[in-house]
Amino acid sequence: MAFAADPATHAYYERRAAEYDDWWNGTGLFAQRERPGWAGEVEAVECLVRELAPARTLDVACGTGFLTRHLRGPLVVGIDQSAAMVATAQGRLGAGGVALVADALALPFAGGAFDRVFTAHFYGHLDPSERAAFLREARRVAGELVVVDSALRDGVAPEQWQERTLNDGSKHRVFKRYLTAAGLAAEIGGEPLLDGTWFVAARGPVF
């Protein structure tokens, strides 16, 4: 049982919402971590998102909207299973977008409702059956898929259960995969967009 079907993981992300951006910004518990080149790669990811062509875009597992706010288009919708994450994302998007609580594996939208599905740091939490379900849903509602996730690094197991600690000291078990850009592109049937030390990204074809 992995991310999408795990109530404990849902609870973890709900509790993590208030401190989620510490991971991106290198603050809080992440201030003392050795992550050479991290800030530059975060900027590269933000640039990649800003430079995507404007499109009707659905951001699946949008979290706090850290990247969602950079998406351009006549319509930007973010969804997440965490109400706390969605509340923060909606504040970031303002009148230019909508954030909703929804199930990423059973998207509440009609076929072809969007031009693009975007997702960051969600795909790598899914087990094989969940990945297949997500890809089916993404391709049902949009013609393009862009995935951002964590890069596979030396000394890091490509698939693992992690124990994560929040600011309140609580510990949580989370499933996580690390990917190469080429491997991610192959899984979604597309092309690499970013091949970094910390982040990878790929785009699936228009169907």
PyMOL commands that set and color helices and strands:
alter all, ss='L'
color gray80, all
select helices_A, chain A and resi 7-19+21-25+28-30+38-51+68-70+83-96+123-125+128-141+181-188
alter helices_A, ss='H'
color red, helices_A
select strands_A, chain A and resi 57-60+76-80+98-101+116-120+144-150+159-165+171-177+191-195+199-204
alter strands_A, ss='S'
color yellow, strands_A
deselect
rebuild
show_as cartoon
